[in-house]
Amino acid sequence: MSQTFPYLVHPESRNELAGYVLDYFSRRNPKPETELTYQSPYQLAVAVILSAQCTDKRVNIVTPPLFEKYPSPQALAQARFEDLYQVVKSVSYPNNKAKNLIAMAKMLVEQFNGELPRTVEELVLLPGVGRKTANVLVSVLFDTPAMAVDTHVFRVSNRIGLVEATNPLQAEKQLVEIIPRDLLPKAHHWLILHGRYVCKARKPECSQCGLTNVCHYYMEEGMCFCEDGAPQFTDRQPDAEEFRAEE
């Protein structure tokens, strides 16, 4: 049975908790950015589509030769599936992603004059672009107050206690309620980076985290007491996550 430490902080509301968490992140990383490499809205759209269930590191390896061969939506719209597949075959689900990228480019050319739409409602019309991807694009490119919920955001926000959600849409709605609109774009990156490097899925590195004094997971499930009363990590790990919000 877990116990509570006298020095642990217990915010009275999720808003108070969010304020504490956001202050912590803002002090550690005032200007968080996506780790995807891009130079234009078109390039970011392609990179985000490729990044679904795939690491940014892998995507950043694949995109330079892709953009060299297909530097614009017009060029990508003319791509042969077999040729594009060879370029993206090292990412996850390359067959579907190659098809979606060509179809996305064709729609951009035919319906949006080769320009990426600026709203979530229009972006989700594009093949391969779900709500999460659309939120990423409007947030990063146009600084629109939007919260994209991927596996890291979903996991971290639930563990800390910012949300009690069973699916990405629930998490998005709850986060938007407690995070100031002007901080939503940054909060998205903060939660992703924290989940990627600290609050990992299989083995969270709680000893490296500065939020343990407010984290619900740490207080309730990540620790126990030794016989001498000193805090000690348990061997408990979260179940393997199957998180495919857009697939």
C-alpha positions, -999 to +999 in steps of 0.1 A: +000+000+000+015+034-010+021+060+016+023+098+013+054+118+022+051+149+043+071+169+018+048+160-012+027+188-026-011+182-031-026+209-053-062+214-045-072+215-082-060+205-116-057+241-125-033+246-096-014+214-106-012+226-142+002+260-130+029+242-110+038+218-139+039+246-165+061+268-143+085+239-139+087+232-176+090+269-185+120+274-162+138+244-176+130+249-213+116+284-221+115+278-258+105+242-266+105+232-303+096+202-324+125+178-330+114+172-366+136+189-392+117+211-417+120+243-437+084+249-449+048+240-440+048+214-467+079+197-452+065+197-417+032+182-429+052+154-446+074+149-416+045+147-391+026+122-413+057+101-414+062+104-376+031+085-366+043+055-346+078+063-356+107+082-340+116+117-350+151+106-353+142+081-380+120+106-398+148+131-399+169+105-416+143+098-443+131+134-451+163+150-466+164+126-496+126+127-498+126+165-501+155+165-525+135+143-548+101+159-541+108+195-531+071+207-534+036+194-532+034+196-570+064+173-573+051+149-547+017+148-563+034+134-595+053+108-576+050+071-585+041+050-555+069+025-561+095+053-561+082+070-530+079+037-512+117+031-517+124+065-500+101+059-469+104+022-465+124+024-433+096+042-414+067+024-398+037+016-421+055+027-452+029+014-476+001+034-461+022+065-456+035+065-491-001+063-505-013+090-481+016+114-489+008+112-526-029+117-521-023+145-496-001+163-521-026+159-549-053+174-527-031+203-517-025+211-554-060+205-566-080+221-538-057+244-519-034+259-546-004+240-532-006+257-499-012+240-465-046+250-449-044+270-417-073+254-398-078+220-382-111+216-400-095+219-434-064+199-425-082+168-414-096+166-449-062+157-462-053+120-465-031+109-437-039+139-415-059+131-383-068+154-355-035+150-337-015+158-368-037+188-376-033+202-341+005+198-344+006+217-377-016+246-366+002+249-333+038+248-347+033+266-380+006+292-371+010+294-333-027+285-330-038+275-295-042+237-299-032+207-280-021+177-300-022+145-280+002+118-290+013+088-269+037+109-248+012+136-241-014+111-232+008+091-209+025+120-191-007+140-186-025+110-171+005+100-149+010+135-135-027+138-128-034+167-152-062+146-168-082+114-162-087+103-197-091+070-215-086+083-250-067+111-268-098+133-274-107+133-237-072+142-228-071+170-253-104+185-240-092+183-204-058+198-211-073+227-230-095+235-200-066+239-176-037+252-197-038+289-207-044+293-244-012+311-250+008+282-235-009+254-254+017+252-282+046+251-257+028+227-234+024+202-262+062+202-267+070+201-230+048+171-224+062+153-255+098+159-245+092+149-209+076+117-220+103+110-246+133+115-223+121+112-186+086+098-182+092+069-205+065+043-211+082+011-199+105+025-173+100+061-162+131+078-149+115+092-118+149+099-102+156+124-130+122+141-127+115+173-109+078+168-107+078+138-083+064+160-055+031+164-074+030+134-097+001+110-090+019+081-106+050+086-084+030+090-052+005+062-058+023+036-078+059+043-083+072+041-048+069+020-016+086+020+018+115-002+029+115-016+063+135+013+076+109+037+063+130+051+035+113+056+001+122+031-026+111+025-061+090-006-068+095-028-098+061-020-111+060-008-147+031+002-169+017-022-194+030-019-229+009+008-246-010+004-278-017+039-289-028+045-325-049+076-324-050+081-361-043+047-377 
